[in-house]
Amino acid sequence: MYLFIINSRSGGGAGLRTWHTIQALLEKRAAAYEALLTHSADSAESQVLQTLARREDWRAAIVVGGDGTIHSVLGALRRSGVPLGVIPAGSGNDTARGFSIPLAPEAALDHALQERCIEADLLNAAGVLTLTAVASGFDAQVAVNVNASRYKRLCNAIGAGRLAYIIGVLHTLMTFKPCRVSVTCDGKEQAYAQAWLVSVCNLPSYGGGLLICPQAESGDGLLDVCVVHGVSRGQLLRLFPTVVKGRHTKLPYVTMLRGRSVAVHFAQPRHAIGDGEALGTAPLAVACEPGALRVLSPLAAASAVAAGAAGSCLTGG
Ligand SMILES: Nc1ncnc2c1ncn2[C@@H]1O[C@H](COP(=O)(O)OP(=O)(O)OP(=O)(O)O)[C@@H](O)[C@H]1O
């Protein structure tokens, strides 16, 4: 039995449209499923836990939504051990990208129904679980601004979710002020003046495919950290095109770190986000939980071939 978890308003309504497509495909494939329409991020975890508790033969919980919807059910899936599947229907869809899940609904469904899964790490920030990245500073302010904006809805309506983030970057660049930050990675503290952002990543991209930590691997038990500091507004603007291909990491004002735990303390309150959802403005302490989540991913097939195994649930990366 598959549980489909649907956020009808993800991707500006793409969630519901995608679900209708998937429903028709499931009937054709005669797959046994239950559908759960979740109403809010706050109630999703308990809705999912209650539904999962009703039977024991769950093969996977497949989210029809974006990164925020996936974020809302991570606690329930970690507790239950039921693998996560994804039918991308958000604006950014960076979880899908990170696990090589096709963005087209039918192809994503076909992969999910193959039931090949990998073990992925989770990020734990004061008990809040995140799968893609915990970002703080400029990027988080962009997300806060984009989520509150009208242009996000307009861009989603014309199928240009990524454009909303580009507009958000330009909009935030006008007002954001960098400040000092202290970053402690596996107990080693480093301070950076004029810091714009600190991103703690489990997957390579966020913001709709921006490769902020291109080397990040979901199953390596490590957090990848990107700190951007000591740079002017003009330089920061010129940095963005390089992030699309992940070429920023060698620039002199970009520092990349890697470790099992990371604490981030800005001198002034700065927003943080996990999977694009607001985490507040308090200093961050992020720990890696190795292999805490099973994810249905085409990467499992590649890992299985490399390992010479059948690949039911492998350690990812
Ligand atoms: N399980 C849920 N059910 C209903 N609403 C949710 C749920 N989880 C999160 N939300 C709310 O719905 C909003 C949109 O969902 P989601 O983040 O999945 O889509 P998106 O923002 O369009 O895409 P992405 O996160 O991939 O950029 C979230 O920002 C959050 O406010």
The ligand as a Gaussian input file, in Angstrom:
#p B3LYP/6-31G(d) Opt

LIG

0 1
 N        2.029000      19.216000       4.376000
 C        1.579000      20.442000       4.081000
 N        0.260000      20.631000       3.787000
 C       -0.207000      21.840000       3.447000
 N        0.556000      22.959000       3.376000
 C        1.861000      22.820000       3.627000
 C        2.428000      21.562000       3.986000
 N        3.741000      21.723000       4.157000
 C        4.010000      23.006000       3.918000
 N        2.871000      23.680000       3.593000
 C        2.728000      25.094000       3.204000
 O        2.596000      25.139000       1.773000
 C        3.616000      25.997000       1.220000
 C        4.021000      25.528000      -0.168000
 O        4.488000      24.194000      -0.118000
 P        5.887000      23.756000      -0.743000
 O        7.002000      24.427000      -0.036000
 O        5.894000      22.274000      -0.795000
 O        5.778000      24.301000      -2.226000
 P        6.569000      25.447000      -2.957000
 O        6.987000      26.502000      -1.991000
 O        5.754000      25.840000      -4.111000
 O        7.837000      24.638000      -3.518000
 P        9.382000      24.486000      -3.027000
 O        9.395000      24.344000      -1.539000
 O        9.855000      23.232000      -3.714000
 O       10.068000      25.711000      -3.511000
 C        4.737000      25.948000       2.267000
 O        5.580000      27.062000       2.195000
 C        3.969000      25.889000       3.575000
 O        3.529000      27.165000       3.978000

